[in-house]
Amino acid sequence: MSWQPAEDANCDMAPGCPALDAVIVPRAHDIGGLEVRRALPTRERKMVGPFIFYDQMGPAILRAGSGLDVRPHPHIGLSTVTYLFDGEIMHRDSLGSEQAIQPGAVNWMTAGSGIVHSERTRDDARSQDNPLFGIQTWIAHPEKHEEVDPAFFHHGKESLPFLDGEGKEVRLIAGSLFGKTSPVKTFSDMFYADAKLEAGASLSLAADYEERAIAIVTGEIDLRGDKQKEGALLVFKPGDEIHFTATRPSRVMLLGGEPMDSRRYIWWNFVSSSKERLEQAKEDWKEGRFAEVPGETEFIPLPDK
């Protein structure tokens, strides 16, 4: 999605569990019938591994006669990953890609040197109420991959590694985790997974990666006696295996990876290791030098600041 202004999250930098580095609780921001909660970036924590942006969309019901309408907007220097729990989004981009994003599937859009896309509700679905609930993340690219050619990849949920048993269901979205590797192409060592746990089920997160986090989408988990509720992003210190138990039926996202190779700057929908590159992207969008999305006539103007 396009960057929207949002209040900064609450961040507890002195949590009870010694393995925790921070607990980030994002505030809800309404963007027209859809509440969005942004956990990354915040003042206290800009990134976790390559993850530089983490937004939860909904849960919401888009009423009949309306729908999601994120007009064409540009990105550089990153990949967007859209993952839905409920509902559907129609993705269109300047490469000519047109793909219905549905629950459990992975839609990975590599912006690289520059791409434009829109995210909407299909016209033939607007006559009825439509649910929408999911996560969109931005994955920053290492410097040597910041200007790769733009691309779009769709992976159906049946193609993703899936583990179940002992009250757990885990779908690996991207990277490597629990001895499995997703078919999704990434540009750095990372992991991203969707885990559903029954009450009393436990899960462990090994110390394989330096930067790790758990986002509690629904429910509550117990972390060494420290209970954390839905809406929180738990960021961990390196070095310790993380073991947690669901105190009630819960859904969590597991994410992280190796630290980025250098500082990343973010302005609107652009991410880069170079401030000069951000300025160039601003000028390119303002002057209409990005490719257009076929069939789209609208666009989001460059913000004033």
C-alpha positions as CSV (number, residue, x, y, z in Angstrom):
1,M,0.0,0.0,0.0
2,S,1.0,3.6,-0.2
3,W,2.4,5.2,2.9
4,Q,-0.3,6.8,5.0
5,P,0.3,9.2,8.0
6,A,0.0,7.3,11.3
7,E,0.5,8.1,14.9
8,D,3.7,6.5,16.3
9,A,3.2,3.3,18.3
10,N,3.6,2.9,22.0
11,C,6.9,1.2,22.8
12,D,7.9,-0.5,26.0
13,M,11.7,-0.6,26.2
14,A,11.8,-2.4,29.6
15,P,9.6,-5.5,29.2
16,G,9.3,-8.1,31.9
17,C,10.8,-11.0,29.9
18,P,14.6,-10.7,29.7
19,A,14.7,-12.0,26.2
20,L,12.6,-9.1,25.0
21,D,14.2,-6.0,23.5
22,A,11.0,-4.0,22.9
23,V,7.2,-4.4,22.9
24,I,5.6,-2.2,20.2
25,V,1.9,-1.7,20.3
26,P,0.7,0.2,17.2
27,R,-2.3,2.6,17.3
28,A,-5.1,2.2,14.8
29,H,-5.3,4.6,12.0
30,D,-8.5,4.9,9.8
31,I,-7.9,5.3,6.1
32,G,-11.5,5.4,5.0
33,G,-13.4,2.4,6.5
34,L,-10.2,0.4,7.0
35,E,-8.2,0.5,10.2
36,V,-4.4,0.1,9.8
37,R,-2.0,-0.6,12.6
38,R,1.7,0.2,11.8
39,A,4.3,-1.6,14.0
40,L,7.3,-0.7,11.8
41,P,9.0,1.7,11.5
42,T,8.8,3.5,14.9
43,R,11.0,6.0,16.6
44,E,12.5,3.3,18.7
45,R,12.8,0.5,16.1
46,K,13.2,1.2,12.4
47,M,13.7,-2.4,11.2
48,V,13.8,-6.1,12.2
49,G,16.1,-7.9,9.8
50,P,15.1,-6.7,6.3
51,F,11.6,-5.8,7.5
52,I,11.3,-2.0,7.3
53,F,7.5,-1.7,7.2
54,Y,4.8,-3.7,8.9
55,D,1.1,-2.8,8.6
56,Q,-1.9,-4.8,9.8
57,M,-5.0,-4.1,7.7
58,G,-8.3,-4.7,9.4
59,P,-10.1,-6.9,10.3
60,A,-12.8,-4.8,8.5
61,I,-15.9,-5.1,6.4
62,L,-15.9,-3.0,3.3
63,R,-19.6,-2.1,2.8
64,A,-21.5,-2.8,-0.4
65,G,-21.1,0.1,-2.8
66,S,-17.6,0.9,-1.6
67,G,-14.3,-1.0,-1.5
68,L,-10.6,-0.7,-1.3
69,D,-9.1,1.9,-3.7
70,V,-5.4,2.4,-3.3
71,R,-4.6,4.4,-6.5
72,P,-1.4,3.8,-8.5
73,H,1.7,4.8,-6.5
74,P,5.5,4.1,-6.9
75,H,8.1,2.2,-4.9
76,I,11.9,1.8,-5.2
77,G,14.5,-0.2,-3.3
78,L,12.2,-2.8,-1.6
79,S,9.8,-5.7,-2.1
80,T,6.3,-5.5,-0.9
81,V,4.7,-8.7,0.5
82,T,0.9,-8.8,0.8
83,Y,-0.5,-11.7,2.9
84,L,-4.3,-12.0,3.6
85,F,-6.2,-13.9,6.3
86,D,-9.6,-12.9,4.8
87,G,-10.9,-11.1,1.8
88,E,-9.3,-10.3,-1.6
89,I,-7.3,-7.5,-3.1
90,M,-6.8,-7.0,-6.9
91,H,-3.2,-6.1,-7.6
92,R,-2.2,-4.3,-10.9
93,D,1.2,-3.0,-11.7
94,S,3.3,-1.2,-14.3
95,L,4.7,-4.6,-15.6
96,G,1.2,-5.5,-16.7
97,S,0.7,-7.9,-13.8
98,E,-3.0,-8.4,-12.7
99,Q,-3.5,-10.8,-9.8
100,A,-6.2,-11.4,-7.2
101,I,-4.5,-11.7,-3.8
102,Q,-6.3,-14.3,-1.7
103,P,-5.9,-15.7,1.8
104,G,-2.8,-17.9,2.3
105,A,-1.1,-17.0,-0.9
106,V,2.1,-14.9,-1.2
107,N,2.3,-11.9,-3.5
108,W,5.8,-10.6,-3.7
109,M,6.4,-7.4,-5.7
110,T,10.0,-6.4,-6.2
111,A,10.2,-2.7,-6.8
112,G,14.0,-2.5,-7.3
113,S,14.7,0.4,-9.7
114,G,11.1,1.4,-9.7
115,I,7.5,0.0,-10.1
116,V,4.0,1.4,-9.8
117,H,1.0,-0.5,-8.6
118,S,-2.6,-0.2,-7.4
119,E,-4.6,-2.2,-4.9
120,R,-8.4,-2.3,-5.3
121,T,-11.6,-4.3,-4.7
122,R,-12.8,-5.9,-7.9
123,D,-15.7,-4.0,-9.6
124,D,-17.9,-7.1,-9.7
125,A,-17.5,-7.6,-5.9
126,R,-18.5,-4.1,-4.9
127,S,-22.3,-4.9,-4.8
128,Q,-21.8,-6.8,-1.6
129,D,-20.0,-6.5,1.7
130,N,-16.4,-7.6,1.6
131,P,-14.2,-8.6,4.5
132,L,-10.5,-7.6,4.5
133,F,-7.9,-8.7,7.0
134,G,-4.2,-9.1,6.4
135,I,-0.6,-7.9,6.6
136,Q,1.5,-5.9,4.3
137,T,5.3,-5.7,4.8
138,W,8.1,-4.0,3.0
139,I,11.4,-5.9,2.7
140,A,14.4,-3.6,2.2
141,H,17.0,-4.8,-0.3
142,P,20.7,-5.1,0.4
143,E,22.7,-2.4,-1.4
144,K,23.8,-4.7,-4.3
145,H,20.1,-5.5,-5.0
146,E,18.5,-2.1,-4.5
147,E,18.3,-1.3,-8.2
148,V,17.3,-4.8,-9.6
149,D,14.7,-5.0,-12.3
150,P,11.2,-4.8,-11.0
151,A,9.2,-8.1,-10.9
152,F,6.0,-9.6,-9.5
153,F,5.7,-13.2,-8.2
154,H,2.5,-15.0,-7.1
155,H,2.7,-18.2,-5.0
156,G,-0.5,-20.1,-4.2
157,K,-0.8,-21.3,-0.6
158,E,-0.5,-24.9,-1.8
159,S,3.1,-24.2,-2.9
160,L,4.3,-23.0,0.5
161,P,5.8,-25.3,3.2
162,F,3.1,-26.2,5.8
163,L,3.6,-27.8,9.2
164,D,0.9,-29.0,11.4
165,G,0.4,-31.1,14.6
166,E,0.3,-30.7,18.3
167,G,-2.2,-27.9,18.0
168,K,-0.1,-25.8,15.6
169,E,-0.5,-24.9,11.9
170,V,2.5,-23.0,10.4
171,R,2.7,-21.7,6.9
172,L,6.2,-20.5,5.8
173,I,5.7,-17.4,3.7
174,A,9.3,-16.6,2.8
175,G,12.9,-17.5,3.8
176,S,13.9,-20.5,5.9
177,L,12.5,-21.7,9.3
178,F,11.9,-25.0,11.1
179,G,14.0,-26.8,8.6
180,K,11.9,-25.7,5.6
181,T,12.5,-23.2,2.8
182,S,9.9,-21.2,1.0
183,P,10.0,-21.1,-2.9
184,V,9.7,-17.3,-2.7
185,K,12.8,-15.6,-4.0
186,T,14.4,-13.3,-1.4
187,F,17.4,-11.0,-1.5
188,S,18.8,-11.6,2.0
189,D,18.7,-14.3,4.8
190,M,15.3,-13.9,6.4
191,F,12.2,-15.7,7.7
192,Y,8.5,-14.9,7.6
193,A,5.8,-17.3,8.7
194,D,2.1,-17.4,9.7
195,A,1.3,-19.6,12.8
196,K,-2.0,-20.6,14.2
197,L,-2.0,-22.1,17.7
198,E,-4.7,-23.8,19.7
199,A,-5.0,-22.9,23.4
200,G,-2.1,-24.6,25.2
201,A,0.0,-25.2,22.1
202,S,3.6,-24.1,22.2
203,L,6.2,-23.0,19.6
204,S,9.9,-22.2,19.7
205,L,11.9,-19.7,17.7
206,A,15.6,-20.7,17.5
207,A,18.5,-18.3,17.7
208,D,19.4,-18.9,14.0
209,Y,18.9,-15.2,13.1
210,E,20.2,-12.2,14.9
211,E,17.0,-10.1,14.6
212,R,13.7,-11.7,15.4
213,A,10.1,-10.6,16.2
214,I,6.7,-12.0,16.8
215,A,3.6,-10.1,15.9
216,I,0.4,-11.2,17.8
217,V,-2.4,-10.9,15.3
218,T,-5.1,-12.5,17.5
219,G,-5.2,-14.1,20.9
220,E,-2.6,-14.0,23.7
221,I,0.7,-15.8,24.3
222,D,2.7,-16.6,27.5
223,L,6.4,-15.9,27.2
224,R,8.3,-17.1,30.3
225,G,5.4,-16.0,32.5
226,D,5.0,-12.7,30.7
227,K,1.6,-12.5,28.9
228,Q,1.4,-10.5,25.7
229,K,-1.9,-9.7,23.9
230,E,-3.0,-9.2,20.3
231,G,-1.7,-6.2,18.5
232,A,1.8,-6.3,20.0
233,L,5.0,-6.7,18.1
234,L,7.6,-8.4,20.3
235,V,11.2,-7.7,19.3
236,F,13.8,-10.0,20.8
237,K,17.4,-9.8,21.8
238,P,19.8,-12.0,19.8
239,G,21.2,-15.2,21.3
240,D,18.3,-16.9,23.1
241,E,15.9,-19.5,21.9
242,I,12.3,-18.1,22.3
243,H,9.7,-20.4,23.6
244,F,6.1,-19.3,24.0
245,T,2.6,-20.9,24.6
246,A,-0.8,-19.7,23.5
247,T,-3.1,-19.1,26.4
248,R,-6.1,-19.1,24.1
249,P,-6.5,-19.7,20.3
250,S,-4.0,-17.4,18.7
251,R,-2.4,-16.3,15.4
252,V,1.1,-14.9,15.2
253,M,3.5,-13.8,12.5
254,L,7.1,-14.8,12.9
255,L,9.6,-12.5,11.2
256,G,13.2,-11.4,11.1
257,G,16.6,-12.1,9.5
258,E,20.1,-10.8,9.4
259,P,20.7,-7.1,10.0
260,M,20.7,-4.8,6.9
261,D,24.1,-4.1,5.5
262,S,23.8,-0.3,6.0
263,R,21.4,2.3,7.1
264,R,18.1,2.6,5.1
265,Y,16.3,5.9,4.6
266,I,12.5,5.9,4.0
267,W,10.5,8.7,2.4
268,W,6.8,8.1,1.5
269,N,6.9,4.8,-0.6
270,F,10.6,4.9,-1.3
271,V,13.4,3.1,0.5
272,S,17.1,3.5,-0.2
273,S,20.6,3.6,1.3
274,S,21.1,6.9,-0.5
275,K,19.3,10.2,0.3
276,E,20.2,11.4,-3.2
277,R,18.4,8.3,-4.7
278,L,15.2,9.3,-2.7
279,E,15.4,12.8,-4.2
280,Q,15.7,11.3,-7.7
281,A,12.6,9.1,-7.1
282,K,10.6,12.1,-5.9
283,E,11.5,14.0,-9.0
284,D,10.8,11.1,-11.3
285,W,7.3,10.6,-9.8
286,K,6.5,14.3,-9.9
287,E,7.6,14.5,-13.6
288,G,5.8,11.4,-14.7
289,R,8.9,9.3,-15.5
290,F,7.7,6.1,-13.8
291,A,5.9,3.6,-16.0
292,E,2.1,3.6,-15.8
293,V,-0.3,0.8,-14.7
294,P,-2.2,-0.4,-17.8
295,G,-5.9,0.5,-17.6
296,E,-5.4,3.0,-14.7
297,T,-6.0,6.7,-15.1
298,E,-5.7,7.8,-11.4
299,F,-2.6,8.2,-9.3
300,I,-1.5,9.4,-5.8
301,P,0.3,12.7,-6.1
302,L,3.7,13.2,-4.5
303,P,3.1,14.4,-0.9
304,D,4.1,18.0,0.0
305,K,6.4,16.7,2.8
